[in-house]
């Protein structure tokens, strides 16, 4: 569950991104797990859903615990589902399913995460970053 103010707007690649309207200092807590907002869906529940909702989960859900490999996915019912991937993210996952800013975030800056940190099997063939393996120095 996001615990900071965010806005949705077009990202640099033509999709939708999650942006901070305010300055966020380095190591600011931005997301905590909340089972009311961050919904776990078992494989059995997934199969029972309408195809339209299965498609939504296919796009926005991710493995709840990739190490458990139990097929349970998690769906963020808030705008956290619009946080895009970056190989040079400005957030990181700390202990106890908490996400923090990796550096100061400027007002209007997109919040990003590394999908591979919580889903190592994520297919990033769609990634449009010019140099996905090289992080530019940030100040």
Phi, psi and omega in degrees: 000127176294137178240012174236157176292138177219163174225153175259136174200169181301140176266180184291347183254006178094004176261201177249136179233166179257121186238151176265126178279351184230166174292134174238123180288159176305140179069019174287136177285124182244339184212137173229151178287132176222113185297346176283324183263326183257095194269124176274132181236120179283162176303323179294317178295318179303313182299330182278352183278156175296148180306327180294322179282328173300319179296322177297315178295321179301327182275321191246350181266163181215161180302131179297318179211097184298335179288328179287331179049044183260002178081358179283130177248159179241136179242123177276116182278355175258191183287357177302335181294348179263008176287121184272162178281145166214140174284351174234065187291158176257012172229164176213155178267124177264200178290157172060040176054049177241142179245134184236162173282137181276344180200176175299138177249128180277152174304134180087001181273142178286138174271130182229159177221167177263106182303327183293342180290335178239354176215080183301341180265007181301130177278111181257023181297340179277351186302125183259007179298139181296314180231078188297343182257001182237121179266130176285149177295134178243148181248000000 
